[in-house]
Amino acid sequence: MIGCGYLGAVHAAAMASLGHEVIGVDTDPAKIAALAAGRAPFFEPGLDELLAEGVRSGRLAFTDDFAAAAGAQVHFLAVGTPQLPDSSGADLRFVRTALASLVPHLRAGDVVAGKSTVPVGTAAGLLQAVAAAGATLVWNPEFLREGWAVQDTLHPDRLVVGAVDDEAGRRATDVLRAVFAAPIAAGSPFIATDLATAELVKGAANAFLATKISFINAMAEIAEASGADVTLLADALGHDVRIGRRFLGAGIGFGGGCLPKDIRAFAARAEELGRGASVGFLREVDAINLRRREHAVRLVVDAFGGSVVGRRITMLGAAFKPHSDDVRDSPALDVATRLRGLGAKVTVTDPEAIPNAAILHPQLKYVEDRDAAIRKADALVLVTEWDLYRRELTPAHAASLARGRIVVDGRNCLDPVAWRDAGWTYLGMGRP
């Protein structure tokens, strides 16, 4: 496993649990030390147990020495592809560097399986270097959901492997089919494609999901102007089997290290191919998503009559989604920093993401204990739908701690009737 970040660490542990002998290679000594001790350097439910089991069994090891890759039959490339600093495109330096470090250790017959999310056409540019070593390149995109990554790896809803349609490509595809024999036997579909399709399916999937989320947020904007309730609208739409209810949750939008940068890279690659008009709508998808953060800030400001200067505001959440400590492009922290910039006294609480958030935004105040964070607050803003806030925090208990009675539900996951009946001014996203 070349690259032991979020994707690589989860995949390495999962492959070991399936009975394979796995070596994880990464250039970060601290990360390697943690993983070798059976501890993930980030929060992901179930991963620590899987890592510890793999290390104890002897099937899973980690190193910073690329030479350890020699002798392996399959080499997964799982390095990051962040957004370029000066454009919307994907930065492929880590992919190219990792492959260059791996090539000297390849043997004839080895399979190199790309898992990183890359622009369509990337694999074609890497074929020659792999083939020169007698190995075969395939692309095996990942479809992990943070918070559910272990389950998604062990029980994937589909497995896609793209390869050149020749003898070597077909053999390499069969090797990957054997690697994933257990989930395939359990019913996971195995889809063999060409390289370009395998690269495209990941970007297309993220583009579709982002579009669906931004669509319902656009409907929330119409609901806010007309007095309609976007949650009831989504329920009604969701009964149509052609549409479905999942990902029709209006709120402050999506974030994280994948969806935002992936749809931007997807659109940038389409422009390079001369087909920018085909995905021009993704620019608006991105714009709608960012507008919802601004709207959440306006809700808070308007609730205080136009100014939040000196107001104590508690942000319930910092991670971009629950069951994760990932704060990359987090809507929660974006709203928090905007409110602070307007003069509010902002306190942020989160059960897992505070250490990462404090590194990214040290200017904010962080309190780990939920109740301590709520105490004497003038307003609560729910921005990450942890059960700790959406299910376990009652309006009465919150009222016993807070000074004010304003709650802004940035995820539309609270019961408006219950909060209003308890004396709170409840403000949702696209709800009257």
C-alpha positions, 0 to 999 in steps of 0.5 A: 500500500503506497500511501498510508493516509486516510484511504491507504490506512483503511485499505491496508487494514481491510486487506489484512483482515481479508487474509492478505499479507500487507506492507504499508509504505509512507514517507511520514515517520510519525504516521508509520509509527502510529500505524505500526502500533495499531493506532490510526492517526485520525478518527475513523470508527472501527479502524483502530480495532482492525489495525491492531488485529492486523498488526497482531496477526503479522499480516500487516506492517508499515514502513517508510522504506519503499524497498519493502514493496519488493516481492509484493504481487499487487501494489496499491497507489493511495496517495492524495491528489489535493487541489492545485494552489493556483487553479481548480485542477488536481495536483498529481505530484504525489501520484507521480512521485510515489510511482517513481519511487515504486518502479525500481522495486517492481518485478515482471508480472506485478500489478500496480492498482491506482486508487487515488482520485485522478482526472480522466486520462492520468493512467494513460500517462503512467502506463509506460513507466509501469510497463517498462518494469514488466508490470501492469497498471490498472485503476481501482477507484475508491468509494469510501464514506468517511465515518463508514470507511471500514464497512465500505472497504470490506463490503463495497457496493461495487468494485471497479477495475479499469485496464487495457484490453490486452492479455496483460490487462485481463490477467491483472484484472483477474488478479484484482478479482482474486484480491477481492474474492471475499466481498465478491462472494458476498455479493459486491458487483465487480465491474471490469472497464477500460482505464478511462472509465474507471477514472471517470466513474469516481469523478462522475459519482462525486459530481452527481452527489454534489449536484443532488445536495446542491439541488435541494439547497437551491430548493431551500433558497426558494422555500425561504423566499416563499414560506415553504418547508424544504424538509417536507418538499424533500420527503415528497420528492424522495418517494419518487423512486427515480429520485430517492430521499438520500442526499436530499438533506438541505443545510449548510452544504458539503465539505471535506477533503474530497467532494469540493476539490473533486468536483472542481478538478472534474470540471477543470479536466472537462475544460482541458478536454474541450468539454467544459460546457458539459459540466458547466453546471458544476460551477453553480453546484459549487456556488450554491454550496458556498452560499448556504454557509453565508445564509447560516451566518445571516440567520444568526446575525438577523436573529440578533437584530443585525449585529453579533458583536459581543454575543456568545455563540456556541458552534455544535460541531467542527468536523465537516460531517459526523463520525469523522475528525476531518475539518478540511473545507468544513462548513462548520468552521467556515461559519464559525470563523465568519461569525468571529470576524463579525465580532461574536465570541465564538466557542466551538465544541466537537467530540473528535475534531477539536485537535485538527480544528485548533491547528487550522483555526487557532483563533477560535475558542474550543471546549471539548465538553458539550455542556461546558461549551453551551453554558452562558451562550446567547445562541447555539448553532448546530453545524455537524449532526453528531448524535450528541447534539441532534438526539442526546441534547434536549431543549430543556437541558440546553435551556438550563445551560444557555443564557439565550434562547436562539438555536440555528439548525444548520443541518435541519436535524432538530425537532422545531416543535420541541425546541419552540415549545421549550421557549427557543427561537428555532431557525432552520435552513429552508424552513418557515 
